[in-house]
Amino acid sequence: MPLAVLSALSEPTRLGAMQILSDKGEHCVCELMARLDATQSRMSRHMQILKHAGLVVDRRDAQWVRYRINPALAAHHQTILDAALAAVAAEPLQRKVA
């Protein structure tokens, strides 16, 4: 399963979605679409990959689906996620230094 987590986090849109969800809140797919400049079908496909990897859970709310980070995420998967998000956060600093 760690391979599925790494694979899921290797795509920029999915990593961006995890960055948004990292505030521990619940976010509507419509918000993720707007913030990541993605179509509904593209965003839904990415979120299904994250869900299949066990990184997120969803909840239907009328016509929308709301996502949040899986509260039962295994500790080793949380460590991988934390490292990926830290790398994204440090990326602008690396560009400035280079």
Residue, then its C-alpha position, 0 to 999 in steps of 0.5 A: m500500500p505505501l506504493a499506492v500512496l507514493s503513486a497517488l502523491s506523485e501527481p501535482t494536482r493530487l498533491g495540491a488537493m492534499q495540501i488544501l486538505s491538510d488544514k484538517g477541514e472538509h472541502c467540497v470538490c467544487e472548491l478543489m476544482a476552483r483552487l486547482d483549476a481543474t474540471q469536475s471530471r478531472m478532479s473527481r478522477h484524482m480524488q478517486i485515486l487518493k481515496h483508493a490509496g486510503l489518503v482521503v475519505d468522502r461524504r456526499d452532500a446533495q450534489w457535491v462530494r466533500y473530502r477530508i484527509n482520512p482520520a484513520l490514516a496509518a502512521h507510516h502513510q501520515t509520515i509519507l504525506d507529511a514529508a510530501l507536503a513539507a517538500v512542497a512547502a519548501e519548494p519556493l525557497q529552493r527556487k529562490v536560493a537556486 
